[in-house]
Amino acid sequence: MKSNVEIIRATYEGTSEENAKNLLAVLSPNATWTEAAGFPYAGTYIGAEEIIANVFQRLATEWTDYQAKTHTFLADDNYVAAFGIYSGVYKKTGKAMTASFAHLYRLEDGKIMTMEQYVDSASVMSALA
């Protein structure tokens, strides 16, 4: 059985398609996904359909070369924190951004129950203007 860190790491370190497949496989049916206030996709989404439509589909269509590259994972029981850097170019403005992020996950029985995003949203928002 994979550790919680291995489960989360597998959602970041492959191709976009692999990461999406791995994420969908470990999302609880009523997982809550919270994008930080001040971030373009701010809000809490419940379940894979809402999460994909409001976050991942928008990232895929509104940005060029969007990436979330992790550099550190920390675990404490059922919690895993992933730290890294977002980067990409916002298509409407042609402006590039880089921003530090942290994602805090809570897992139960190998499934993601919650994710909460912490991000330098000012860096991201400057690319949108």
Secondary structure, 3 states (H helix, E strand, C coil): CCCHHHHHHCCCCCCHHHHHHHHHHHEEEEEEEEECCCCCCCEEEEHHHHHHHHHHHHHHHHEEEEEEEEEEEEEECCEEEEEEEEEEEECCCCEEEEEEEEEEEEEECCEEEEEEEEECHHHHHHHHC
